[in-house]
């Protein structure tokens, strides 16, 4: 199966650092408020998903969600979550560390698109 969302080793190291401090985590790709379309990391129970969200998969042991409307635009791309120096303006947990998560994307190949993981 082709994964819909991946994570770089650098971003995974930040996730592990955050997990050590906060416990179980989850991601939600924001829909455009504040930082535009930025992946945000929350304590697992601090962000409530609903019928308007889809689960794309898991990265570094964290569920990754996106709003269904936004997924319509991103469904043909594989997302890779990375981390860069700088401070975003969101509520994401990595902000005090002086880094922020970013989403990189690329179109699936025809073979990958035919073998995609299902969203839920």
N, C-alpha and C positions, 0 to 999 in steps of 0.2 A: 504494500500500500504506500502511496505517496503521502507524506505528511503535509498538512496545510500550513503548519507553523513550526519553525526551528528556532534555536537559540545559539548564539556564538559562545565559545568557551569563556570569553571575557564577561559577557552578560550573565552567564551561569554562575561565575564566581561571585558576582554582586548579589544574585538571587540567594546563593548559599549564605553569604554574609547577612543578608536581611532575614533569612529564615532562622538563623542562629539567634537573632535578636527578637524577632516578632512571632516566630512559630509558623504554622501553615500559611501559605500565600496563594494568591490568584492574580491573574492579569485580566484587564479589560481594555480593549482598543477603543479609546475615546472617539466620540462621534463628531468632533469639531469644536467643542467649547474650549475656551482657554488656550490650550496649546495646539489647537488644530486636531490632527489625527495622530495622537501619541499613545503608545502602549503605557498603561499605568498599572503599577503593582500595589496591591492592597493586602492587608491581613485578610485571610479567607472569609471571615464572617463580617467584615466591615463594608463590603459592597454587595448589594443584593441584585442578582440577575433576575430576569423575568421572561415572559413570553416573547418580548421584543429582542432578546439576545440569543445568539447561537454559540455553542461551544465548538471551537475549531480543533481542539486537541489539548495536549499537555506539553509544557516545556519545563525542564528542570524540576519535574514533580509538581508543577503548578498548572491548574486548569487555565485555559486561555479562551476568553469570550470576546465577541464583537457584536455590535447591534446588527440586527437582521437587515435593516436598511443599508448600513454601510457594507455589509457582506455582499450585497448585490453588486457593488463596485469592485470589491477585492476578490471575488470568488475565482477569478481566472489567474490569480497570482499566488505564489508561495511566499509566505512572510518569514523573514528572519529577524529575530529580535536581537539587537546589539546594544551596546552602551558606549556613550561618548562623554568626554569631559564637558562640564557646563551645568547650568542649573535651569531646569524647566520651571514653568509657573504653575504646575499642577499639584495635586495632592498625593502624588506617587511617593512611595516610601524611600526611594533611592535619592531623592532631592538633597537631604542633608549631607550625603556623602560627596557632593560636588560632581555628580554624574547624572546622566539621564538616559533612560531607555529610548531607543529609536527603532522604527520599523523600516527594514529594507525589503524590497519585493522584486520578484521577477516572474515573468509569464511561465506557466507550465509548458513543457514539451507536449506533443500530442500523446505520447506514451504515458507520461505522468498524469495528464488530465484524464486518461481512460482508467486510471487506477487510484483515484483519490480516496482518502479517508472520508467517511461520511461525517457530516456535521450533526449535532444534536441540539 
